[in-house]
Amino acid sequence: METGLPMPLPSTVVQLLLVVVAVLPGITYQFVRERGRGPVPGEAETGHRILRALTASVVLDSLYFAVLGPHLLELLQPAGYPARTRDGALHALLLLFVVPALGATLVSWRERRRLRGRYRPTPTAWDHVFRDRGASFVRARLKDGTWVGGWYGGQSYATSYPQPPELYLQSTWRMAPDGSFVGRVEGTSGLFLRAEDIDILELLEPPSPPSP
């Protein structure tokens, strides 16, 4: 039953440390797991991701206190500050970041060994194509059958996830009915394309200079 009362915030340093210890290991684990494994349908919603992060925190914190219980409690005592600040900082770095990250990396590595496919962290094929793309000609056949094209250079731009895929070419070229380039449009200021209007998109390497 909901009472409508706001959740009390930590009022002391010890309470704040306990909240951080209870949550941060799972967040670190979840972040590294998503980077190594990629998103899954079961974690598309934010609530599911938070629940998995809290579950990972409970498991990791239980292991920490099972192995280092008395030592951790000693570090959390206010009487230990500031004499053991460095010791506490090293333990925080290891237990809140390094250990969860290593655990997530090992679990992701074992899963990738069992899978035939290979996951890449680049979210979409559009991002993969234009992420480190050099200068090139681009031609596209629109859904109505019209060919358009232009030059993708240093002043061009391609959107990235989660924005809708769109492309700006810094110059426009006239196209033949078969999709071949005819010539640069005079006075062009560029061409804007939306992926939802494109049927086929092709990137062509610029011609090599003739050998002497």
Secondary structure, 3 states (H helix, E strand, C coil): CCCCCCCCCCCCHHHHHHHHHHHHHHHHHHHHHHHHHCCCHHHCCHHHHHHHHHHHHHHHHHHHHHHHHHHHHHHHCHHHCCCCHHHHHHHHHHHHHHHHHHHHHHHHHHHHHHCCCCCCCCCCHHHHHHCCCCCEEEEEEECCCCEEEEEECCCCEECCCCCCCEEEECEEEEECCCCCEEEECCCCCCEEEEHHHEEEEEEECCCCCCCC
